Amino acid sequence: MRYRIEQESRRDAFGNYSYRIYNGTQLVARYWHDYRGDDHGIEFVNGKSLPCPGRMTDFIEGGGPEPISLSKRAVMYLDQHLT
């Protein structure tokens, strides 16, 4: 898979989780979700900031003992906004 996601080492002051999304080795976006997973969004490195469709669990998979990854829906979303 050409996109990969990495979790930031700490949460922000509001308890939100943040992640870096790479296309190969190039950082293309930062993704975040609140501590409950109810609200989430993405900010592309070009400065465009957008809400994400669906829920956080529609965008990232894994977590806990499993490595996190982007869902197929997330990859389609990234393809749509990065081309």
PyMOL Python script that loads the backbone (N, CA, C, O; Angstrom):
from pymol import cmd

cmd.read_pdbstr("""\
ATOM      1  N   MET A   1       0.853  -1.179   0.000  1.00  0.00           N
ATOM      2  CA  MET A   1       0.000   0.000   0.000  1.00  0.00           C
ATOM      3  C   MET A   1       0.891   1.231   0.000  1.00  0.00           C
ATOM      4  O   MET A   1       1.884   1.296   0.725  1.00  0.00           O
ATOM      5  N   ARG A   2       0.527   2.193  -0.812  1.00  0.00           N
ATOM      6  CA  ARG A   2       1.417   3.347  -0.909  1.00  0.00           C
ATOM      7  C   ARG A   2       1.238   4.342   0.221  1.00  0.00           C
ATOM      8  O   ARG A   2       2.186   5.055   0.549  1.00  0.00           O
ATOM      9  N   TYR A   3       0.052   4.422   0.837  1.00  0.00           N
ATOM     10  CA  TYR A   3      -0.148   5.313   1.981  1.00  0.00           C
ATOM     11  C   TYR A   3       0.122   4.549   3.274  1.00  0.00           C
ATOM     12  O   TYR A   3      -0.180   3.362   3.393  1.00  0.00           O
ATOM     13  N   ARG A   4       0.691   5.255   4.225  1.00  0.00           N
ATOM     14  CA  ARG A   4       0.851   4.670   5.560  1.00  0.00           C
ATOM     15  C   ARG A   4       0.516   5.729   6.587  1.00  0.00           C
ATOM     16  O   ARG A   4       0.612   6.926   6.316  1.00  0.00           O
ATOM     17  N   ILE A   5       0.129   5.292   7.748  1.00  0.00           N
ATOM     18  CA  ILE A   5      -0.275   6.192   8.817  1.00  0.00           C
ATOM     19  C   ILE A   5       0.537   5.873  10.063  1.00  0.00           C
ATOM     20  O   ILE A   5       0.765   4.708  10.390  1.00  0.00           O
ATOM     21  N   GLU A   6       0.969   6.924  10.751  1.00  0.00           N
ATOM     22  CA  GLU A   6       1.729   6.776  11.997  1.00  0.00           C
ATOM     23  C   GLU A   6       1.095   7.657  13.063  1.00  0.00           C
ATOM     24  O   GLU A   6       0.787   8.823  12.816  1.00  0.00           O
ATOM     25  N   GLN A   7       0.907   7.102  14.228  1.00  0.00           N
ATOM     26  CA  GLN A   7       0.322   7.867  15.325  1.00  0.00           C
ATOM     27  C   GLN A   7       1.370   8.770  15.954  1.00  0.00           C
ATOM     28  O   GLN A   7       2.515   8.363  16.155  1.00  0.00           O
ATOM     29  N   GLU A   8       0.968  10.011  16.266  1.00  0.00           N
ATOM     30  CA  GLU A   8       1.842  10.931  16.994  1.00  0.00           C
ATOM     31  C   GLU A   8       2.066  10.358  18.394  1.00  0.00           C
ATOM     32  O   GLU A   8       1.238   9.600  18.897  1.00  0.00           O
ATOM     33  N   SER A   9       3.163  10.715  19.008  1.00  0.00           N
ATOM     34  CA  SER A   9       3.527  10.116  20.295  1.00  0.00           C
ATOM     35  C   SER A   9       2.663  10.587  21.458  1.00  0.00           C
ATOM     36  O   SER A   9       2.568   9.889  22.467  1.00  0.00           O
ATOM     37  N   ARG A  10       2.026  11.765  21.343  1.00  0.00           N
ATOM     38  CA  ARG A  10       1.183  12.229  22.449  1.00  0.00           C
ATOM     39  C   ARG A  10      -0.093  12.875  21.928  1.00  0.00           C
ATOM     40  O   ARG A  10      -0.200  13.238  20.756  1.00  0.00           O
ATOM     41  N   ARG A  11      -1.048  13.005  22.824  1.00  0.00           N
ATOM     42  CA  ARG A  11      -2.323  13.622  22.479  1.00  0.00           C
ATOM     43  C   ARG A  11      -2.248  15.113  22.751  1.00  0.00           C
ATOM     44  O   ARG A  11      -1.390  15.566  23.510  1.00  0.00           O
ATOM     45  N   ASP A  12      -3.150  15.888  22.130  1.00  0.00           N
ATOM     46  CA  ASP A  12      -3.142  17.325  22.358  1.00  0.00           C
ATOM     47  C   ASP A  12      -3.842  17.671  23.673  1.00  0.00           C
ATOM     48  O   ASP A  12      -4.281  16.775  24.393  1.00  0.00           O
ATOM     49  N   ALA A  13      -3.950  18.949  23.987  1.00  0.00           N
ATOM     50  CA  ALA A  13      -4.515  19.405  25.259  1.00  0.00           C
ATOM     51  C   ALA A  13      -5.975  18.998  25.438  1.00  0.00           C
ATOM     52  O   ALA A  13      -6.458  18.932  26.569  1.00  0.00           O
ATOM     53  N   PHE A  14      -6.676  18.729  24.362  1.00  0.00           N
ATOM     54  CA  PHE A  14      -8.082  18.326  24.432  1.00  0.00           C
ATOM     55  C   PHE A  14      -8.258  16.812  24.431  1.00  0.00           C
ATOM     56  O   PHE A  14      -9.386  16.322  24.480  1.00  0.00           O
ATOM     57  N   GLY A  15      -7.179  16.082  24.377  1.00  0.00           N
ATOM     58  CA  GLY A  15      -7.242  14.620  24.364  1.00  0.00           C
ATOM     59  C   GLY A  15      -7.399  14.019  22.983  1.00  0.00           C
ATOM     60  O   GLY A  15      -7.617  12.815  22.850  1.00  0.00           O
ATOM     61  N   ASN A  16      -7.290  14.862  21.935  1.00  0.00           N
ATOM     62  CA  ASN A  16      -7.406  14.355  20.568  1.00  0.00           C
ATOM     63  C   ASN A  16      -6.165  13.568  20.177  1.00  0.00           C
ATOM     64  O   ASN A  16      -5.049  13.892  20.585  1.00  0.00           O
ATOM     65  N   TYR A  17      -6.378  12.545  19.391  1.00  0.00           N
ATOM     66  CA  TYR A  17      -5.290  11.749  18.838  1.00  0.00           C
ATOM     67  C   TYR A  17      -4.931  12.324  17.471  1.00  0.00           C
ATOM     68  O   TYR A  17      -5.811  12.765  16.731  1.00  0.00           O
ATOM     69  N   SER A  18      -3.658  12.319  17.138  1.00  0.00           N
ATOM     70  CA  SER A  18      -3.266  12.803  15.819  1.00  0.00           C
ATOM     71  C   SER A  18      -2.302  11.816  15.170  1.00  0.00           C
ATOM     72  O   SER A  18      -1.585  11.071  15.838  1.00  0.00           O
ATOM     73  N   TYR A  19      -2.316  11.844  13.845  1.00  0.00           N
ATOM     74  CA  TYR A  19      -1.568  10.892  13.038  1.00  0.00           C
ATOM     75  C   TYR A  19      -0.943  11.620  11.849  1.00  0.00           C
ATOM     76  O   TYR A  19      -1.465  12.635  11.388  1.00  0.00           O
ATOM     77  N   ARG A  20       0.155  11.105  11.369  1.00  0.00           N
ATOM     78  CA  ARG A  20       0.779  11.583  10.141  1.00  0.00           C
ATOM     79  C   ARG A  20       0.486  10.566   9.039  1.00  0.00           C
ATOM     80  O   ARG A  20       0.595   9.359   9.258  1.00  0.00           O
ATOM     81  N   ILE A  21       0.118  11.050   7.865  1.00  0.00           N
ATOM     82  CA  ILE A  21      -0.143  10.173   6.729  1.00  0.00           C
ATOM     83  C   ILE A  21       0.902  10.463   5.658  1.00  0.00           C
ATOM     84  O   ILE A  21       1.123  11.612   5.275  1.00  0.00           O
ATOM     85  N   TYR A  22       1.533   9.403   5.190  1.00  0.00           N
ATOM     86  CA  TYR A  22       2.590   9.507   4.196  1.00  0.00           C
ATOM     87  C   TYR A  22       2.169   8.819   2.902  1.00  0.00           C
ATOM     88  O   TYR A  22       1.449   7.821   2.916  1.00  0.00           O
ATOM     89  N   ASN A  23       2.632   9.373   1.789  1.00  0.00           N
ATOM     90  CA  ASN A  23       2.550   8.718   0.491  1.00  0.00           C
ATOM     91  C   ASN A  23       3.985   8.349   0.167  1.00  0.00           C
ATOM     92  O   ASN A  23       4.776   9.198  -0.244  1.00  0.00           O
ATOM     93  N   GLY A  24       4.314   7.089   0.351  1.00  0.00           N
ATOM     94  CA  GLY A  24       5.717   6.686   0.277  1.00  0.00           C
ATOM     95  C   GLY A  24       6.453   7.292   1.465  1.00  0.00           C
ATOM     96  O   GLY A  24       6.128   6.997   2.615  1.00  0.00           O
ATOM     97  N   THR A  25       7.438   8.134   1.194  1.00  0.00           N
ATOM     98  CA  THR A  25       8.185   8.787   2.278  1.00  0.00           C
ATOM     99  C   THR A  25       7.759  10.233   2.490  1.00  0.00           C
ATOM    100  O   THR A  25       8.250  10.893   3.406  1.00  0.00           O
ATOM    101  N   GLN A  26       6.853  10.735   1.657  1.00  0.00           N
ATOM    102  CA  GLN A  26       6.437  12.141   1.727  1.00  0.00           C
ATOM    103  C   GLN A  26       5.203  12.313   2.605  1.00  0.00           C
ATOM    104  O   GLN A  26       4.182  11.656   2.399  1.00  0.00           O
ATOM    105  N   LEU A  27       5.314  13.210   3.590  1.00  0.00           N
ATOM    106  CA  LEU A  27       4.165  13.559   4.433  1.00  0.00           C
ATOM    107  C   LEU A  27       3.143  14.279   3.574  1.00  0.00           C
ATOM    108  O   LEU A  27       3.472  15.270   2.921  1.00  0.00           O
ATOM    109  N   VAL A  28       1.895  13.791   3.563  1.00  0.00           N
ATOM    110  CA  VAL A  28       0.848  14.415   2.743  1.00  0.00           C
ATOM    111  C   VAL A  28      -0.285  15.002   3.574  1.00  0.00           C
ATOM    112  O   VAL A  28      -0.999  15.886   3.101  1.00  0.00           O
ATOM    113  N   ALA A  29      -0.465  14.523   4.812  1.00  0.00           N
ATOM    114  CA  ALA A  29      -1.584  15.016   5.617  1.00  0.00           C
ATOM    115  C   ALA A  29      -1.394  14.653   7.084  1.00  0.00           C
ATOM    116  O   ALA A  29      -0.605  13.780   7.445  1.00  0.00           O
ATOM    117  N   ARG A  30      -2.145  15.354   7.899  1.00  0.00           N
ATOM    118  CA  ARG A  30      -2.260  15.015   9.318  1.00  0.00           C
ATOM    119  C   ARG A  30      -3.734  14.740   9.584  1.00  0.00           C
ATOM    120  O   ARG A  30      -4.602  15.527   9.206  1.00  0.00           O
ATOM    121  N   TYR A  31      -4.000  13.632  10.228  1.00  0.00           N
ATOM    122  CA  TYR A  31      -5.362  13.193  10.535  1.00  0.00           C
ATOM    123  C   TYR A  31      -5.524  13.249  12.048  1.00  0.00           C
ATOM    124  O   TYR A  31      -4.566  13.007  12.782  1.00  0.00           O
ATOM    125  N   TRP A  32      -6.714  13.561  12.516  1.00  0.00           N
ATOM    126  CA  TRP A  32      -6.971  13.593  13.960  1.00  0.00           C
ATOM    127  C   TRP A  32      -8.369  13.051  14.241  1.00  0.00           C
ATOM    128  O   TRP A  32      -9.240  13.046  13.371  1.00  0.00           O
ATOM    129  N   HIS A  33      -8.562  12.594  15.477  1.00  0.00           N
ATOM    130  CA  HIS A  33      -9.905  12.271  15.965  1.00  0.00           C
ATOM    131  C   HIS A  33      -9.952  12.549  17.456  1.00  0.00           C
ATOM    132  O   HIS A  33      -8.929  12.517  18.141  1.00  0.00           O
ATOM    133  N   ASP A  34     -11.161  12.825  17.953  1.00  0.00           N
ATOM    134  CA  ASP A  34     -11.293  13.097  19.378  1.00  0.00           C
ATOM    135  C   ASP A  34     -11.154  11.800  20.171  1.00  0.00           C
ATOM    136  O   ASP A  34     -11.099  10.711  19.600  1.00  0.00           O
ATOM    137  N   TYR A  35     -11.100  11.933  21.489  1.00  0.00           N
ATOM    138  CA  TYR A  35     -10.818  10.768  22.339  1.00  0.00           C
ATOM    139  C   TYR A  35     -11.904   9.707  22.259  1.00  0.00           C
ATOM    140  O   TYR A  35     -11.642   8.544  22.568  1.00  0.00           O
ATOM    141  N   ARG A  36     -13.113  10.072  21.855  1.00  0.00           N
ATOM    142  CA  ARG A  36     -14.192   9.090  21.708  1.00  0.00           C
ATOM    143  C   ARG A  36     -14.282   8.531  20.301  1.00  0.00           C
ATOM    144  O   ARG A  36     -14.933   7.511  20.077  1.00  0.00           O
ATOM    145  N   GLY A  37     -13.636   9.188  19.357  1.00  0.00           N
ATOM    146  CA  GLY A  37     -13.732   8.763  17.956  1.00  0.00           C
ATOM    147  C   GLY A  37     -14.966   9.295  17.262  1.00  0.00           C
ATOM    148  O   GLY A  37     -15.283   8.865  16.153  1.00  0.00           O
ATOM    149  N   ASP A  38     -15.682  10.237  17.901  1.00  0.00           N
ATOM    150  CA  ASP A  38     -16.904  10.790  17.314  1.00  0.00           C
ATOM    151  C   ASP A  38     -16.623  11.827  16.235  1.00  0.00           C
ATOM    152  O   ASP A  38     -17.320  11.873  15.222  1.00  0.00           O
ATOM    153  N   ASP A  39     -15.613  12.652  16.444  1.00  0.00           N
ATOM    154  CA  ASP A  39     -15.293  13.731  15.525  1.00  0.00           C
ATOM    155  C   ASP A  39     -13.901  13.481  14.960  1.00  0.00           C
ATOM    156  O   ASP A  39     -13.002  13.046  15.680  1.00  0.00           O
ATOM    157  N   HIS A  40     -13.726  13.755  13.676  1.00  0.00           N
ATOM    158  CA  HIS A  40     -12.419  13.561  13.069  1.00  0.00           C
ATOM    159  C   HIS A  40     -12.280  14.457  11.851  1.00  0.00           C
ATOM    160  O   HIS A  40     -13.269  14.907  11.272  1.00  0.00           O
ATOM    161  N   GLY A  41     -11.032  14.707  11.473  1.00  0.00           N
ATOM    162  CA  GLY A  41     -10.778  15.568  10.328  1.00  0.00           C
ATOM    163  C   GLY A  41      -9.369  15.349   9.807  1.00  0.00           C
ATOM    164  O   GLY A  41      -8.584  14.583  10.366  1.00  0.00           O
ATOM    165  N   ILE A  42      -9.075  16.046   8.718  1.00  0.00           N
ATOM    166  CA  ILE A  42      -7.776  15.892   8.082  1.00  0.00           C
ATOM    167  C   ILE A  42      -7.295  17.252   7.594  1.00  0.00           C
ATOM    168  O   ILE A  42      -8.078  18.071   7.112  1.00  0.00           O
ATOM    169  N   GLU A  43      -6.005  17.472   7.728  1.00  0.00           N
ATOM    170  CA  GLU A  43      -5.381  18.686   7.205  1.00  0.00           C
ATOM    171  C   GLU A  43      -4.251  18.252   6.277  1.00  0.00           C
ATOM    172  O   GLU A  43      -3.311  17.574   6.692  1.00  0.00           O
ATOM    173  N   PHE A  44      -4.362  18.655   5.021  1.00  0.00           N
ATOM    174  CA  PHE A  44      -3.345  18.310   4.040  1.00  0.00           C
ATOM    175  C   PHE A  44      -2.175  19.277   4.149  1.00  0.00           C
ATOM    176  O   PHE A  44      -2.344  20.402   4.620  1.00  0.00           O
ATOM    177  N   VAL A  45      -1.008  18.858   3.726  1.00  0.00           N
ATOM    178  CA  VAL A  45       0.173  19.712   3.855  1.00  0.00           C
ATOM    179  C   VAL A  45       0.068  20.969   3.000  1.00  0.00           C
ATOM    180  O   VAL A  45       0.795  21.934   3.236  1.00  0.00           O
ATOM    181  N   ASN A  46      -0.819  20.978   2.015  1.00  0.00           N
ATOM    182  CA  ASN A  46      -1.024  22.188   1.208  1.00  0.00           C
ATOM    183  C   ASN A  46      -1.899  23.206   1.926  1.00  0.00           C
ATOM    184  O   ASN A  46      -2.189  24.267   1.373  1.00  0.00           O
ATOM    185  N   GLY A  47      -2.331  22.897   3.166  1.00  0.00           N
ATOM    186  CA  GLY A  47      -3.120  23.827   3.968  1.00  0.00           C
ATOM    187  C   GLY A  47      -4.612  23.584   3.940  1.00  0.00           C
ATOM    188  O   GLY A  47      -5.344  24.173   4.735  1.00  0.00           O
ATOM    189  N   LYS A  48      -5.087  22.729   3.039  1.00  0.00           N
ATOM    190  CA  LYS A  48      -6.520  22.423   2.963  1.00  0.00           C
ATOM    191  C   LYS A  48      -6.916  21.574   4.161  1.00  0.00           C
ATOM    192  O   LYS A  48      -6.314  20.531   4.419  1.00  0.00           O
ATOM    193  N   SER A  49      -7.933  22.025   4.892  1.00  0.00           N
ATOM    194  CA  SER A  49      -8.424  21.307   6.069  1.00  0.00           C
ATOM    195  C   SER A  49      -9.867  20.905   5.817  1.00  0.00           C
ATOM    196  O   SER A  49     -10.699  21.751   5.488  1.00  0.00           O
ATOM    197  N   LEU A  50     -10.173  19.613   5.968  1.00  0.00           N
ATOM    198  CA  LEU A  50     -11.495  19.093   5.631  1.00  0.00           C
ATOM    199  C   LEU A  50     -12.011  18.149   6.706  1.00  0.00           C
ATOM    200  O   LEU A  50     -11.228  17.490   7.391  1.00  0.00           O
ATOM    201  N   PRO A  51     -13.336  18.084   6.853  1.00  0.00           N
ATOM    202  CA  PRO A  51     -13.891  17.009   7.669  1.00  0.00           C
ATOM    203  C   PRO A  51     -13.783  15.702   6.895  1.00  0.00           C
ATOM    204  O   PRO A  51     -13.672  15.713   5.669  1.00  0.00           O
ATOM    205  N   CYS A  52     -13.814  14.614   7.579  1.00  0.00           N
ATOM    206  CA  CYS A  52     -13.771  13.313   6.927  1.00  0.00           C
ATOM    207  C   CYS A  52     -15.151  12.685   6.942  1.00  0.00           C
ATOM    208  O   CYS A  52     -15.905  12.884   7.895  1.00  0.00           O
ATOM    209  N   PRO A  53     -15.496  11.939   5.918  1.00  0.00           N
ATOM    210  CA  PRO A  53     -16.807  11.296   5.886  1.00  0.00           C
ATOM    211  C   PRO A  53     -16.882  10.132   6.872  1.00  0.00           C
ATOM    212  O   PRO A  53     -15.861   9.550   7.238  1.00  0.00           O
ATOM    213  N   GLY A  54     -18.070   9.807   7.285  1.00  0.00           N
ATOM    214  CA  GLY A  54     -18.263   8.648   8.152  1.00  0.00           C
ATOM    215  C   GLY A  54     -17.707   8.853   9.547  1.00  0.00           C
ATOM    216  O   GLY A  54     -17.656   9.970  10.063  1.00  0.00           O
ATOM    217  N   ARG A  55     -17.293   7.749  10.140  1.00  0.00           N
ATOM    218  CA  ARG A  55     -16.745   7.772  11.502  1.00  0.00           C
ATOM    219  C   ARG A  55     -15.253   7.485  11.451  1.00  0.00           C
ATOM    220  O   ARG A  55     -14.718   7.089  10.415  1.00  0.00           O
ATOM    221  N   MET A  56     -14.592   7.687  12.575  1.00  0.00           N
ATOM    222  CA  MET A  56     -13.167   7.421  12.669  1.00  0.00           C
ATOM    223  C   MET A  56     -12.869   5.969  12.308  1.00  0.00           C
ATOM    224  O   MET A  56     -11.863   5.688  11.656  1.00  0.00           O
ATOM    225  N   THR A  57     -13.719   5.063  12.717  1.00  0.00           N
ATOM    226  CA  THR A  57     -13.494   3.641  12.436  1.00  0.00           C
ATOM    227  C   THR A  57     -13.678   3.306  10.955  1.00  0.00           C
ATOM    228  O   THR A  57     -13.289   2.226  10.511  1.00  0.00           O
ATOM    229  N   ASP A  58     -14.273   4.234  10.186  1.00  0.00           N
ATOM    230  CA  ASP A  58     -14.362   4.064   8.738  1.00  0.00           C
ATOM    231  C   ASP A  58     -13.060   4.484   8.064  1.00  0.00           C
ATOM    232  O   ASP A  58     -12.816   4.130   6.911  1.00  0.00           O
ATOM    233  N   PHE A  59     -12.224   5.235   8.777  1.00  0.00           N
ATOM    234  CA  PHE A  59     -11.016   5.806   8.197  1.00  0.00           C
ATOM    235  C   PHE A  59      -9.754   5.039   8.573  1.00  0.00           C
ATOM    236  O   PHE A  59      -8.902   4.787   7.721  1.00  0.00           O
ATOM    237  N   ILE A  60      -9.634   4.669   9.846  1.00  0.00           N
ATOM    238  CA  ILE A  60      -8.459   3.899  10.254  1.00  0.00           C
ATOM    239  C   ILE A  60      -8.897   2.561  10.835  1.00  0.00           C
ATOM    240  O   ILE A  60      -9.993   2.428  11.380  1.00  0.00           O
ATOM    241  N   GLU A  61      -8.030   1.593  10.707  1.00  0.00           N
ATOM    242  CA  GLU A  61      -8.290   0.245  11.216  1.00  0.00           C
ATOM    243  C   GLU A  61      -7.158  -0.164  12.142  1.00  0.00           C
ATOM    244  O   GLU A  61      -6.074   0.419  12.107  1.00  0.00           O
ATOM    245  N   GLY A  62      -7.409  -1.149  12.953  1.00  0.00           N
ATOM    246  CA  GLY A  62      -6.390  -1.654  13.873  1.00  0.00           C
ATOM    247  C   GLY A  62      -6.403  -0.871  15.172  1.00  0.00           C
ATOM    248  O   GLY A  62      -7.428  -0.315  15.568  1.00  0.00           O
ATOM    249  N   GLY A  63      -5.278  -0.835  15.816  1.00  0.00           N
ATOM    250  CA  GLY A  63      -5.154  -0.188  17.111  1.00  0.00           C
ATOM    251  C   GLY A  63      -5.079  -1.227  18.206  1.00  0.00           C
ATOM    252  O   GLY A  63      -5.347  -2.406  17.972  1.00  0.00           O
ATOM    253  N   GLY A  64      -4.718  -0.800  19.391  1.00  0.00           N
ATOM    254  CA  GLY A  64      -4.512  -1.745  20.483  1.00  0.00           C
ATOM    255  C   GLY A  64      -3.319  -2.621  20.154  1.00  0.00           C
ATOM    256  O   GLY A  64      -2.238  -2.105  19.872  1.00  0.00           O
ATOM    257  N   PRO A  65      -3.490  -3.933  20.183  1.00  0.00           N
ATOM    258  CA  PRO A  65      -2.357  -4.818  19.882  1.00  0.00           C
ATOM    259  C   PRO A  65      -2.036  -4.914  18.381  1.00  0.00           C
ATOM    260  O   PRO A  65      -0.968  -5.397  18.005  1.00  0.00           O
ATOM    261  N   GLU A  66      -2.971  -4.448  17.517  1.00  0.00           N
ATOM    262  CA  GLU A  66      -2.760  -4.531  16.073  1.00  0.00           C
ATOM    263  C   GLU A  66      -2.210  -3.208  15.542  1.00  0.00           C
ATOM    264  O   GLU A  66      -2.568  -2.148  16.057  1.00  0.00           O
ATOM    265  N   PRO A  67      -1.356  -3.245  14.530  1.00  0.00           N
ATOM    266  CA  PRO A  67      -0.867  -1.995  13.942  1.00  0.00           C
ATOM    267  C   PRO A  67      -2.013  -1.239  13.269  1.00  0.00           C
ATOM    268  O   PRO A  67      -2.932  -1.851  12.725  1.00  0.00           O
ATOM    269  N   ILE A  68      -1.955   0.075  13.309  1.00  0.00           N
ATOM    270  CA  ILE A  68      -2.990   0.871  12.651  1.00  0.00           C
ATOM    271  C   ILE A  68      -2.702   0.946  11.160  1.00  0.00           C
ATOM    272  O   ILE A  68      -1.550   0.880  10.730  1.00  0.00           O
ATOM    273  N   SER A  69      -3.757   1.083  10.387  1.00  0.00           N
ATOM    274  CA  SER A  69      -3.632   1.226   8.943  1.00  0.00           C
ATOM    275  C   SER A  69      -4.825   2.023   8.440  1.00  0.00           C
ATOM    276  O   SER A  69      -5.811   2.204   9.155  1.00  0.00           O
ATOM    277  N   LEU A  70      -4.729   2.489   7.221  1.00  0.00           N
ATOM    278  CA  LEU A  70      -5.821   3.210   6.592  1.00  0.00           C
ATOM    279  C   LEU A  70      -6.790   2.215   5.962  1.00  0.00           C
ATOM    280  O   LEU A  70      -6.376   1.202   5.398  1.00  0.00           O
ATOM    281  N   SER A  71      -8.063   2.510   6.062  1.00  0.00           N
ATOM    282  CA  SER A  71      -9.076   1.654   5.441  1.00  0.00           C
ATOM    283  C   SER A  71      -9.097   1.892   3.931  1.00  0.00           C
ATOM    284  O   SER A  71      -8.506   2.855   3.441  1.00  0.00           O
ATOM    285  N   LYS A  72      -9.769   1.027   3.210  1.00  0.00           N
ATOM    286  CA  LYS A  72      -9.931   1.214   1.765  1.00  0.00           C
ATOM    287  C   LYS A  72     -10.663   2.519   1.479  1.00  0.00           C
ATOM    288  O   LYS A  72     -10.350   3.219   0.516  1.00  0.00           O
ATOM    289  N   ARG A  73     -11.628   2.835   2.314  1.00  0.00           N
ATOM    290  CA  ARG A  73     -12.379   4.085   2.158  1.00  0.00           C
ATOM    291  C   ARG A  73     -11.455   5.289   2.341  1.00  0.00           C
ATOM    292  O   ARG A  73     -11.576   6.277   1.618  1.00  0.00           O
ATOM    293  N   ALA A  74     -10.544   5.214   3.291  1.00  0.00           N
ATOM    294  CA  ALA A  74      -9.587   6.306   3.522  1.00  0.00           C
ATOM    295  C   ALA A  74      -8.663   6.474   2.330  1.00  0.00           C
ATOM    296  O   ALA A  74      -8.367   7.599   1.927  1.00  0.00           O
ATOM    297  N   VAL A  75      -8.205   5.367   1.764  1.00  0.00           N
ATOM    298  CA  VAL A  75      -7.314   5.431   0.599  1.00  0.00           C
ATOM    299  C   VAL A  75      -8.040   6.091  -0.571  1.00  0.00           C
ATOM    300  O   VAL A  75      -7.452   6.918  -1.268  1.00  0.00           O
ATOM    301  N   MET A  76      -9.292   5.746  -0.797  1.00  0.00           N
ATOM    302  CA  MET A  76     -10.075   6.368  -1.872  1.00  0.00           C
ATOM    303  C   MET A  76     -10.243   7.856  -1.606  1.00  0.00           C
ATOM    304  O   MET A  76     -10.142   8.665  -2.528  1.00  0.00           O
ATOM    305  N   TYR A  77     -10.498   8.225  -0.352  1.00  0.00           N
ATOM    306  CA  TYR A  77     -10.646   9.628   0.039  1.00  0.00           C
ATOM    307  C   TYR A  77      -9.353  10.391  -0.237  1.00  0.00           C
ATOM    308  O   TYR A  77      -9.387  11.485  -0.801  1.00  0.00           O
ATOM    309  N   LEU A  78      -8.218   9.823   0.157  1.00  0.00           N
ATOM    310  CA  LEU A  78      -6.922  10.467  -0.070  1.00  0.00           C
ATOM    311  C   LEU A  78      -6.652  10.610  -1.564  1.00  0.00           C
ATOM    312  O   LEU A  78      -6.229  11.674  -2.016  1.00  0.00           O
ATOM    313  N   ASP A  79      -6.890   9.557  -2.327  1.00  0.00           N
ATOM    314  CA  ASP A  79      -6.708   9.633  -3.772  1.00  0.00           C
ATOM    315  C   ASP A  79      -7.532  10.763  -4.381  1.00  0.00           C
ATOM    316  O   ASP A  79      -7.060  11.484  -5.261  1.00  0.00           O
ATOM    317  N   GLN A  80      -8.749  10.909  -3.913  1.00  0.00           N
ATOM    318  CA  GLN A  80      -9.651  11.936  -4.443  1.00  0.00           C
ATOM    319  C   GLN A  80      -9.130  13.340  -4.146  1.00  0.00           C
ATOM    320  O   GLN A  80      -9.244  14.230  -4.989  1.00  0.00           O
ATOM    321  N   HIS A  81      -8.561  13.549  -2.966  1.00  0.00           N
ATOM    322  CA  HIS A  81      -8.161  14.897  -2.562  1.00  0.00           C
ATOM    323  C   HIS A  81      -6.697  15.217  -2.835  1.00  0.00           C
ATOM    324  O   HIS A  81      -6.283  16.369  -2.704  1.00  0.00           O
ATOM    325  N   LEU A  82      -5.920  14.229  -3.207  1.00  0.00           N
ATOM    326  CA  LEU A  82      -4.508  14.481  -3.478  1.00  0.00           C
ATOM    327  C   LEU A  82      -4.171  14.525  -4.961  1.00  0.00           C
ATOM    328  O   LEU A  82      -3.026  14.797  -5.322  1.00  0.00           O
ATOM    329  N   THR A  83      -5.132  14.266  -5.815  1.00  0.00           N
ATOM    330  CA  THR A  83      -4.842  14.299  -7.257  1.00  0.00           C
ATOM    331  C   THR A  83      -5.230  15.598  -7.879  1.00  0.00           C
ATOM    332  O   THR A  83      -5.051  15.784  -9.083  1.00  0.00           O
TER     333      THR A  83
END
""", "prot")
cmd.dss("prot")
cmd.show_as("cartoon", "prot")
cmd.util.cbc("prot")
cmd.orient("prot")
